[in-house]
């Protein structure tokens, strides 16, 4: 009996310990600001904008001064949410079918959700909006987003701007009131306020469309800037958006503190790309302001992390080479969630805790081909401590040559060889490019209707703003996978459903695999309906509008594909 009693006590102790560990798991707030330069903070030398709350966070948290991200939106988000280089997921542009996160990638939200976290995203996604790529299929429970990479892009709700925009909330469109950054932070705070009452921890990802163009003036911060004597210029809207971001970061941090959540919340704030040193007193390269994408002004972003248990002991600047791929492993380690064994990033926890255990020999690869076709060494930097190997041809020592003006590739063959070997190993490890094209899945039970848009054409043109809809010129193809045999309805549109305007064409055609059908339509029709019997398989999908009088043809910019039944029509 005594041994049974001891066993019961031991079991209780183990159970209590497990519960304590689970109870200690931190909440996570991850804020990603779109297209804000490293130098568009007052602490980093901007001469006009004032960002006191972000400046204060940088001082109280750990602030990474040598932190790097891919130079465009979708690749940067891929690195952030997978801990892997974006090329591994087939992401190397922001349009053209190569901005879609491959279905086989595991996201940070997937892992946290599996570990018992409540997960949410507010704002920008830009990694695919159809099944199985949209955030509701990638581990996020609460989804409040706009479409595309910026408001008013082809994928976004028609007519959106940063003011009073329409968002997608868990699959339904809803109208907002106010400026985008205000709306998103308010939504996030409401979400956190609700979730903190529950036992499970939360992961809240706030990904602002600000300060990506098109820019709109924020009324309050614009007034503040003008009262300070700021010139009324084309940059005033941008400045007002940056200061509004700062206000909202401060509002969220104040909320975490007043609600008692600060001590057990991991807070990360970063921008997503370098924006070519915009806002710097002087571009780091001086006269070479239009260089390629392999230089630090395209990659260096601000990043600051606060987790009081660790960072209160060692706040301030950290100068080690770090990057966007490190965010996911950092969060997973601090949240006590097992990391996948295929990550390119490494956890920043040692640096948050003072530096012991950090691998300072790490090499970091940043590459964004900025095209549909990935090319070896195109727009590439291999970074190692003070060294930068650009496109495999130029070498710079940024400690002695911050602007990367003096190519010393001939002086250091050993460094060049080592960094080249690192890149070659990475390049050779990539899956074949054709395997990384992400097809849109039609007829899946999880999404019996999908909306395709021309931003995702993987062959042909690549329209990306809603201004393209007024032109009857663009044509392209989607890669699609028909999930099951049956009849499918194709609804072809020039303008989206929320903007019912005339197609101005006489015929409409769907061409998928070896199946093709053309129908006559009225020039004032808003849509063309075509039903097809399809077999399961992967195909190219092409649509065509023709206007006989003007002898022009173009593709349907929007296509809704609905699965009807399993019986073939006769």
ZICORJO-V927997 format. One record per residue. RES is the residue in one small letter. PSI is psi in degrees with one decimal (NA if undefined). NEAR is the number of other C-alpha atoms within 12 Angstrom. Layout:
# ZICORJO-V927997
RES & PSI & NEAR
RES & PSI & NEAR
This chain:
# ZICORJO-V927997
x & -37.8 & 7
x & -40.8 & 8
x & -34.9 & 9
x & -40.5 & 10
x & -43.5 & 11
x & -40.5 & 12
x & -40.2 & 13
x & -41.2 & 14
x & -43.4 & 14
x & -42.4 & 14
x & -41.6 & 14
x & -40.5 & 14
x & -43.0 & 14
x & -43.7 & 14
x & -44.2 & 14
x & -41.6 & 14
x & -42.9 & 14
x & -40.3 & 15
x & -38.1 & 15
x & -40.9 & 13
x & -44.0 & 16
x & -40.1 & 22
x & -28.5 & 20
x & -9.6 & 22
x & 128.0 & 32
x & 155.3 & 38
x & 160.7 & 42
x & 125.2 & 45
x & 116.0 & 41
x & 117.4 & 43
x & 124.1 & 45
x & 119.4 & 45
x & 128.7 & 46
x & 129.9 & 46
x & 35.1 & 45
x & 124.0 & 45
x & 154.1 & 42
x & -32.1 & 45
x & 3.0 & 36
x & 43.5 & 41
x & 143.4 & 37
x & -32.8 & 27
x & -21.8 & 26
x & 16.1 & 27
x & 3.6 & 21
x & 137.5 & 25
x & -5.3 & 19
x & -56.0 & 29
x & 147.7 & 40
x & 124.1 & 31
x & 65.6 & 32
x & -33.3 & 23
x & -39.3 & 28
x & -38.5 & 42
x & -41.9 & 33
x & -41.0 & 24
x & -42.3 & 37
x & -33.9 & 35
x & -38.2 & 24
x & -24.6 & 26
x & -168.2 & 35
x & 123.9 & 42
x & 118.7 & 38
x & 119.8 & 37
x & -5.4 & 27
x & 58.0 & 32
x & 134.7 & 40
x & 145.8 & 48
x & 155.2 & 56
x & 149.0 & 50
x & 12.0 & 46
x & 166.4 & 42
x & -60.1 & 46
x & -45.4 & 44
x & -38.2 & 46
x & -42.8 & 52
x & -33.1 & 49
x & -47.7 & 46
x & -41.2 & 48
x & -46.0 & 48
x & -6.1 & 46
x & -17.6 & 46
x & 16.4 & 40
x & 156.8 & 44
x & 139.8 & 42
x & -32.1 & 48
x & -25.1 & 51
x & -26.8 & 39
x & 9.0 & 40
x & 21.4 & 43
x & 112.7 & 46
x & 22.8 & 44
x & -176.7 & 39
x & -3.1 & 42
x & -174.4 & 38
x & 24.9 & 36
x & -0.4 & 46
x & 32.9 & 44
x & 15.4 & 47
x & 124.7 & 49
x & 119.4 & 48
x & 141.6 & 39
x & -22.7 & 31
x & -6.8 & 21
x & 140.3 & 35
x & 129.4 & 33
x & 162.3 & 40
x & -41.7 & 46
x & -38.6 & 39
x & -49.6 & 32
x & -41.3 & 32
x & -39.1 & 39
x & -44.3 & 29
x & -26.4 & 22
x & 5.2 & 24
x & 7.5 & 26
x & 146.3 & 35
x & 131.9 & 35
x & 143.6 & 40
x & 153.6 & 45
x & 137.7 & 44
x & 114.2 & 45
x & -118.9 & 45
x & 137.1 & 45
x & -69.7 & 49
x & 34.9 & 45
x & 24.3 & 51
x & 133.1 & 45
x & -1.5 & 40
x & 175.9 & 44
x & 135.9 & 36
x & 34.5 & 33
x & -21.8 & 32
x & 155.0 & 39
x & -28.6 & 42
x & -15.8 & 34
x & 0.2 & 31
x & 26.8 & 37
x & -0.9 & 32
x & 125.1 & 34
x & -44.6 & 31
x & 122.9 & 35
x & 120.4 & 39
x & 94.9 & 42
x & 163.5 & 48
x & 167.1 & 49
x & 155.0 & 44
x & -166.1 & 41
x & -8.2 & 43
x & 154.2 & 41
x & 141.3 & 42
x & 12.4 & 31
x & 169.1 & 37
x & -36.3 & 38
x & -14.3 & 43
x & 163.6 & 43
x & 135.1 & 34
x & 132.9 & 30
x & 2.8 & 29
x & 147.2 & 35
x & -168.9 & 34
x & -8.7 & 39
x & 126.2 & 29
x & 43.9 & 23
x & 162.0 & 34
x & 128.7 & 32
x & 161.6 & 39
x & 119.4 & 32
x & 105.4 & 26
x & 43.9 & 21
x & -5.1 & 24
x & 141.0 & 16
x & 135.0 & 21
x & 145.9 & 19
x & 137.2 & 23
x & 169.0 & 26
x & 118.9 & 20
x & -174.7 & 23
x & 146.0 & 35
x & -47.7 & 43
x & -40.6 & 48
x & -46.1 & 38
x & -46.3 & 34
x & -42.8 & 47
x & -37.4 & 42
x & -42.6 & 27
x & -42.3 & 32
x & -43.2 & 42
x & -40.4 & 32
x & -41.6 & 21
x & -48.9 & 30
x & -41.8 & 36
x & -34.8 & 23
x & -44.1 & 17
x & -27.3 & 25
x & -18.1 & 29
x & -10.6 & 16
x & 164.0 & 16
x & -33.8 & 18
x & 143.7 & 26
x & 166.6 & 33
x & 152.0 & 41
x & 117.1 & 44
x & 113.8 & 45
x & 110.8 & 46
x & 114.3 & 46
x & 96.6 & 46
x & 144.1 & 48
x & -21.2 & 50
x & 138.1 & 48
x & 39.4 & 41
x & 143.2 & 37
x & 157.0 & 26
x & 141.6 & 27
x & 144.3 & 29
x & 143.7 & 33
x & 129.3 & 35
x & 125.9 & 33
x & -48.4 & 22
x & -46.2 & 20
x & -29.2 & 31
x & -45.3 & 28
x & -42.3 & 22
x & -43.6 & 25
x & -45.2 & 29
x & -37.9 & 22
x & -25.2 & 12
x & -4.5 & 14
x & 13.5 & 14
x & 137.5 & 22
x & 138.1 & 18
x & 95.3 & 19
x & -176.7 & 15
x & -18.5 & 15
x & -6.8 & 24
x & -39.3 & 27
x & -44.5 & 33
x & -48.1 & 35
x & -40.0 & 44
x & -35.6 & 37
x & -38.8 & 45
x & -45.3 & 47
x & -30.5 & 40
x & -37.8 & 41
x & -46.2 & 45
x & -43.6 & 37
x & -43.1 & 27
x & -35.9 & 36
x & -44.1 & 41
x & -41.4 & 24
x & -41.8 & 22
x & -43.5 & 39
x & -39.5 & 35
x & -40.6 & 18
x & -45.4 & 23
x & -39.1 & 29
x & -46.7 & 17
x & -27.0 & 13
x & -2.2 & 19
x & 12.5 & 17
x & -15.0 & 30
x & -44.9 & 25
x & -28.8 & 24
x & 33.0 & 28
x & 125.4 & 37
x & 117.5 & 42
x & 127.3 & 45
x & 130.5 & 43
x & 127.8 & 44
x & 159.7 & 47
x & 164.2 & 49
x & -9.4 & 44
x & 162.1 & 46
x & -23.7 & 39
x & 32.6 & 37
x & 40.0 & 35
x & 23.0 & 37
x & 135.1 & 31
x & -9.7 & 29
x & 150.0 & 28
x & -39.9 & 19
x & 131.8 & 19
x & 136.4 & 27
x & -26.0 & 28
x & -0.4 & 25
x & -110.7 & 19
x & -18.3 & 12
x & 64.1 & 18
x & -11.4 & 23
x & 41.0 & 18
x & 177.7 & 22
x & -167.2 & 24
x & 8.7 & 31
x & 2.6 & 39
x & 161.5 & 46
x & -27.8 & 50
x & -17.6 & 41
x & -19.2 & 42
x & -31.6 & 46
x & 125.2 & 43
x & 162.3 & 44
x & 148.5 & 47
x & 129.8 & 48
x & 140.7 & 43
x & 131.1 & 46
x & 123.1 & 48
x & 98.0 & 40
x & -37.9 & 26
x & -32.1 & 25
x & -49.2 & 27
x & -19.1 & 35
x & -22.6 & 22
x & -27.0 & 18
x & 59.6 & 26
x & 165.6 & 28
x & -165.4 & 27
x & 141.5 & 28
x & 129.0 & 30
x & 5.0 & 25
x & 151.3 & 30
x & 119.0 & 38
x & 171.2 & 42
x & 176.6 & 49
x & -31.9 & 52
x & -12.2 & 40
x & -12.8 & 42
x & -47.5 & 48
x & -50.6 & 42
x & -30.4 & 37
x & -49.6 & 41
x & -43.8 & 43
x & -42.4 & 39
x & -45.4 & 26
x & -32.7 & 36
x & 3.9 & 35
x & 42.4 & 25
x & 131.2 & 26
x & 134.4 & 20
x & 141.8 & 31
x & 156.8 & 22
x & 10.5 & 13
x & 21.7 & 17
x & 148.1 & 30
x & -23.9 & 34
x & 169.6 & 37
x & 148.9 & 38
x & 136.7 & 33
x & 2.6 & 43
x & -42.2 & 34
x & -37.3 & 25
x & -31.4 & 36
x & -28.7 & 39
x & 3.9 & 28
x & -9.3 & 23
x & -20.8 & 23
x & 127.7 & 12
x & -3.2 & 15
x & 136.5 & 22
x & 96.0 & 21
x & -0.2 & 21
x & 3.9 & 18
x & 148.4 & 25
x & 140.2 & 33
x & 130.1 & 42
x & 130.2 & 47
x & 119.2 & 49
x & 133.2 & 47
x & 94.0 & 45
x & -25.3 & 32
x & 42.3 & 32
x & 170.5 & 27
x & -31.2 & 30
x & 126.5 & 25
x & 139.3 & 30
x & 137.6 & 19
x & 128.6 & 23
x & -3.1 & 27
x & 125.2 & 26
x & 54.1 & 34
x & 142.6 & 43
x & 132.8 & 44
x & 118.6 & 43
x & 138.0 & 45
x & 110.9 & 35
x & -116.5 & 25
x & -2.6 & 27
x & 146.5 & 36
x & 113.2 & 44
x & 115.6 & 44
x & 122.5 & 36
x & 21.3 & 32
x & 5.7 & 32
x & -24.3 & 24
x & 143.1 & 32
x & 135.8 & 36
x & 147.2 & 36
x & 102.0 & 29
x & -12.4 & 27
x & -35.3 & 16
x & -18.4 & 15
x & 72.5 & 20
x & -35.1 & 23
x & -0.2 & 27
x & 56.2 & 33
x & -25.0 & 25
x & 106.2 & 20
x & 120.4 & 24
x & 31.6 & 23
x & -30.5 & 25
x & -17.1 & 16
x & -18.5 & 15
x & 67.9 & 19
x & -31.6 & 17
x & -41.7 & 14
x & -45.6 & 28
x & -43.3 & 32
x & -44.8 & 20
x & -43.6 & 23
x & -33.5 & 35
x & -42.4 & 33
x & -38.5 & 19
x & -45.4 & 24
x & -42.6 & 32
x & -41.7 & 21
x & -43.4 & 14
x & -50.6 & 27
x & -42.0 & 26
x & -16.8 & 15
x & -8.7 & 16
x & 144.3 & 23
x & 154.9 & 18
x & 140.0 & 16
x & -37.5 & 24
x & -26.0 & 20
x & -14.7 & 17
x & 0.8 & 30
x & 127.3 & 38
x & 105.9 & 38
x & 147.7 & 38
x & 129.4 & 43
x & 122.3 & 38
x & 136.7 & 43
x & 11.4 & 37
x & 144.8 & 27
x & -27.9 & 18
x & -21.7 & 18
x & 78.6 & 26
x & -16.0 & 26
x & 135.6 & 27
x & 152.5 & 34
x & 116.4 & 38
x & 151.4 & 44
x & 157.7 & 50
x & -17.1 & 46
x & -26.7 & 46
x & 8.6 & 45
x & 127.7 & 42
x & -6.1 & 39
x & 141.3 & 27
x & -145.5 & 25
x & 172.3 & 25
x & 69.2 & 34
x & 146.9 & 36
x & -12.7 & 31
x & 157.5 & 30
x & -15.1 & 33
x & -24.3 & 18
x & -21.9 & 27
x & -26.1 & 36
x & -10.2 & 20
x & 141.5 & 21
x & 65.7 & 26
x & -29.9 & 25
x & 144.6 & 31
x & 146.1 & 35
x & -173.2 & 33
x & 144.9 & 37
x & 148.3 & 43
x & 124.0 & 36
x & 155.3 & 36
x & 118.8 & 30
x & 116.0 & 36
x & -26.4 & 30
x & 153.4 & 25
x & 148.9 & 24
x & -172.4 & 27
x & 136.3 & 28
x & 140.6 & 37
x & 129.6 & 29
x & 120.6 & 40
x & 106.5 & 35
x & 132.7 & 43
x & 147.0 & 42
x & -41.5 & 48
x & 155.7 & 38
x & 167.9 & 32
x & -36.3 & 23
x & -5.5 & 18
x & 74.3 & 20
x & 94.6 & 17
x & 159.3 & 20
x & 140.9 & 24
x & -36.9 & 37
x & 42.6 & 34
x & 159.6 & 35
x & -29.5 & 29
x & 156.5 & 34
x & 140.1 & 39
x & 140.7 & 35
x & 131.4 & 37
x & 109.2 & 30
x & 118.9 & 33
x & -126.4 & 25
x & 16.9 & 17
x & 130.6 & 21
x & 137.7 & 22
x & 135.3 & 24
x & 140.5 & 25
x & 153.1 & 26
x & 141.1 & 22
x & 157.7 & 26
x & 140.1 & 21
x & -23.9 & 22
x & 2.8 & 18
x & 148.1 & 24
x & -22.7 & 27
x & 161.7 & 37
x & 130.1 & 39
x & 129.0 & 29
x & 126.9 & 31
x & 135.7 & 31
x & 145.1 & 35
x & 124.1 & 31
x & 149.2 & 37
x & 149.1 & 25
x & 136.4 & 22
x & 176.0 & 23
x & 130.7 & 24
x & 166.6 & 26
x & 140.8 & 29
x & 124.2 & 41
x & 137.9 & 39
x & 152.3 & 43
x & 130.7 & 38
x & 138.8 & 42
x & 135.3 & 33
x & 105.8 & 24
x & -43.2 & 18
x & -44.3 & 12
x & -2.2 & 14
x & 48.6 & 15
x & 154.2 & 20
x & 151.2 & 27
x & 171.1 & 39
x & 156.0 & 45
x & 123.1 & 50
x & -22.0 & 47
x & 135.9 & 45
x & 120.7 & 43
x & 123.3 & 35
x & 121.9 & 38
x & 135.5 & 32
x & 127.2 & 33
x & -55.3 & 25
x & 179.7 & 21
x & -4.1 & 18
x & 131.4 & 16
x & 140.7 & 17
x & 161.5 & 15
x & NA & 8
